[in-house]
Amino acid sequence: MANKQDNKKGGAKGGKGGAKAGGKSPAKSTPPKTSSKSSTKASSGRGAERKQLLPTEHGGAALAVPAPRLREHYKSTVRTRLTKQYGFGNPHEIPTIEKIVINCGVGEAIRNSKVLDVVVDELALITGQRPVRRKAKKSIANFGQREGQEIGASVTLRGPRMWEFLDRLVTVAIPRIRDFRGLNTRAFDGRGNYTMGVKEQMIFPEINYDMVDEIHGMDITFVTTTNKDDQALALLRELGMPFRGEEKPVIVHG
């Protein structure tokens, strides 16, 4: 009996020893954790590449700034035509453009604030003026939007920059719109102001295709000094805006 018990104990010990000799079952291989530093380095590297693509100097920096071509056309030709068309007795009644507002809403900035930085840089290239970051006026829980959060950017142009931007928009940017069939004449607000939408920022030649991460649009509003839509339409048409339904657009000679 004693020998049997000793054999059982020895077998049990041998089993344990065999289990120990065999070792534990191999652990599942866990994939290496990706550190957040690598993603931040990639984004910082992309930002450095974008800054290198931004223009720093231009050939005419030391030259005198010429008068805007479109403003001279307005003074010499457009004012006379509008006076004959509407019979203005007072020269202050002749409508003109007061300012141009470019507005770009960035809903993606709620989740990624760096997207707004790219939009601000692109608007600065297009307009030649530093944009203003716009903040949310109220919180919307469905969109994850908080009050005071930056969700867009806008630029207000006046004076020579306004005329230069309008000239580039009419002569260079608008002809590059895909399947363009003319601007809509029903986009007036009833008080002499006109708003047009741009689907892609790529129509502006200042934007380098290699530095574009995402395609975004913008709204461009032309604020005039008149309160009548027909006078504002005639003003923009004489300045070269290609409205829908016109066979021959106005050509601005400079």
Buried (B, 14 or more C-beta within 10 A) or exposed (E): EEEEEEEEEEEEEEEEEEEEEEEEEEEEEEEEEEEEEEEEEEEEEBBEEBEEEEEEEEEEEEEEEEEBBBBBBBEEBBBEBBBEEBEBEEEEBBBBBBBBBBBBBBEBBBEEEEBBBBBBBBBBBBBBBEBEBBEBEEEEEEEEBBEEEBBBBBBBBEEBBBBBBBBBBBBEBBEEBEEEEEBBBEBBEEEBBBBBEBEBBBBBEBBBEEBBEEEBEBBBBBBBBBEBBEBBBBBBBBBBBBBEEEEEEBEBEE
